Amino acid sequence: MLNYVLRRLLLTLPTLLLVAVAVFVLMRLIPGDPVQLMLGDMADAAQVAEQRARMGLDAPLPVQFAQWVHALVQGDFGRSITSQQEVLPLVLERFSVSATIVLVAVGLAVALAVPAGLVAAWKQNQPVDLLIVLGATLLLSVPSFWLGLLLLLFFGMPLGWFPVIGYVPLSQDLLGGAWYLVLPIVTLVMIEAGVLTRMARASAIEVRRLEYVTHARAKGVPDWQ
């Protein structure tokens, strides 16, 4: 098992290298000069050249790429061009918010979708099944960004029940921070619940056709069990 995991990890290295090269090249193809953006329009040519040398942008592209990969491996993601803050803490701060939303939303979606899928499989081709499948299909068909905007326009702006912009860290204010996460979590729950309900229904129907289920039913085990 350990050898298999190590082989799979080694196979990801070429992919990561290709992605790194693609990201590096695409960033260099973006119009504009990051040094000029950092220093502003009032900077003279000497200041621009000094800043480019300080950032290593005056070196050939292969050398820049090697320096970038070397810093990346060491955990140095550089500094933001606009705020001059270290990038890694900024990414981790944003990632913690996204991870909280995704983990809570997926947990709630599973708690809702799995029972719904099991009931739909149990009542296959009956009105309950058709109703659950219809609801799951509708949720699955709605784009998440559009559903999120609808929730903001209805519950956020006219009613004022939830904030529509900003964020308060949970470490500072647990209830206040949670209030900012309600609408994003509800949006993801509704979208993911549609997908998971269809998956749970299909899996349960497939399992009900297996021999051990038929054997259990022949021995008198109730169908709902």
Secondary structure, DSSP 8 states (H G I E B T S, - for coil): -HHHHHHHHHHHHHHHHHHHHHHHHHHHHSSS-HHHHHH-TT--HHHHHHHHHHHTTTS-HHHHHHHHHHHHHTT---B-TTT--BHHHHHHHHHHHHHHHHHHHHHHHHHHHHHHHHHHHHTTTSHHHHHHHHHHHHHHHS-HHHHHHHHIIIIITTS-SS-SS----TTT-HHHHHHHHHHHHHHHHHHHHHHHHHHHHHHHHHHHTSHHHHHHHHTT--TT-
